[in-house]
Amino acid sequence: MSWIVLIVSGCLEAVWATALGKSAGFTKLWPTVVFGVALVLSMGGLAWAMRDISTGTAYAVWVGIGASLTVAYAMITGDEGFSVVKMLLILGLVGCVVGLKLVGEH
């Protein structure tokens, strides 16, 4: 269950990071509200998952999921340019996250 919560929290990290960018320095109401709610839920889920998953692994997975989804979303929406190199790097990041899950706690 901790891994599911961690994955959802990583997805919420992408939501708050994107909303932060869309908030224009907290001058736009709804992106700011989305940022605040997603931030609290994301951090809360990360904290909850860290009860069973080591800090280093949990944080790396959380950041990896959030970063890869944030960049992928930006490329899909056209906010960031697409390139094969960026896509390969994102896939490498995802591969590292999966690898951390597979090696587990020994």
Contacts in CASP RR format, 6 or more apart in sequence:
PFRMAT RR
TARGET T0000
AUTHOR 0000-0000-0000
METHOD contacts of the structure
MODEL  1
MSWIVLIVSGCLEAVWATALGKSAGFTKLWPTVVFGVALVLSMGGLAWAM
RDISTGTAYAVWVGIGASLTVAYAMITGDEGFSVVKMLLILGLVGCVVGL
KLVGEH
2 48 0 8 1.000
2 49 0 8 1.000
2 51 0 8 1.000
2 52 0 8 1.000
2 53 0 8 1.000
3 49 0 8 1.000
3 53 0 8 1.000
3 101 0 8 1.000
5 45 0 8 1.000
5 48 0 8 1.000
5 49 0 8 1.000
6 45 0 8 1.000
6 46 0 8 1.000
6 49 0 8 1.000
6 53 0 8 1.000
6 58 0 8 1.000
6 61 0 8 1.000
6 62 0 8 1.000
7 61 0 8 1.000
7 65 0 8 1.000
8 45 0 8 1.000
9 41 0 8 1.000
9 42 0 8 1.000
9 43 0 8 1.000
9 44 0 8 1.000
9 45 0 8 1.000
9 46 0 8 1.000
9 49 0 8 1.000
9 62 0 8 1.000
10 42 0 8 1.000
10 46 0 8 1.000
10 61 0 8 1.000
10 62 0 8 1.000
10 63 0 8 1.000
10 64 0 8 1.000
10 65 0 8 1.000
10 66 0 8 1.000
10 69 0 8 1.000
11 65 0 8 1.000
11 66 0 8 1.000
11 69 0 8 1.000
12 38 0 8 1.000
12 41 0 8 1.000
12 42 0 8 1.000
12 45 0 8 1.000
13 38 0 8 1.000
13 42 0 8 1.000
13 62 0 8 1.000
13 63 0 8 1.000
13 65 0 8 1.000
13 66 0 8 1.000
13 69 0 8 1.000
13 70 0 8 1.000
14 65 0 8 1.000
14 66 0 8 1.000
14 67 0 8 1.000
14 69 0 8 1.000
14 70 0 8 1.000
14 73 0 8 1.000
15 34 0 8 1.000
15 38 0 8 1.000
15 42 0 8 1.000
16 34 0 8 1.000
16 35 0 8 1.000
16 36 0 8 1.000
16 38 0 8 1.000
16 39 0 8 1.000
16 42 0 8 1.000
17 66 0 8 1.000
17 70 0 8 1.000
18 70 0 8 1.000
18 73 0 8 1.000
18 74 0 8 1.000
19 31 0 8 1.000
19 32 0 8 1.000
19 34 0 8 1.000
19 35 0 8 1.000
19 36 0 8 1.000
19 38 0 8 1.000
20 31 0 8 1.000
20 35 0 8 1.000
21 31 0 8 1.000
22 28 0 8 1.000
22 31 0 8 1.000
23 31 0 8 1.000
23 32 0 8 1.000
23 35 0 8 1.000
24 31 0 8 1.000
26 32 0 8 1.000
26 35 0 8 1.000
42 62 0 8 1.000
46 58 0 8 1.000
46 59 0 8 1.000
46 62 0 8 1.000
49 58 0 8 1.000
49 62 0 8 1.000
50 58 0 8 1.000
53 61 0 8 1.000
53 105 0 8 1.000
54 105 0 8 1.000
57 100 0 8 1.000
57 104 0 8 1.000
57 105 0 8 1.000
60 96 0 8 1.000
60 97 0 8 1.000
60 100 0 8 1.000
61 97 0 8 1.000
61 100 0 8 1.000
61 101 0 8 1.000
64 93 0 8 1.000
64 94 0 8 1.000
64 96 0 8 1.000
64 97 0 8 1.000
65 97 0 8 1.000
67 93 0 8 1.000
68 90 0 8 1.000
68 93 0 8 1.000
68 94 0 8 1.000
68 97 0 8 1.000
71 80 0 8 1.000
71 86 0 8 1.000
71 90 0 8 1.000
72 90 0 8 1.000
73 79 0 8 1.000
74 80 0 8 1.000
74 81 0 8 1.000
75 81 0 8 1.000
75 82 0 8 1.000
75 86 0 8 1.000
75 87 0 8 1.000
END
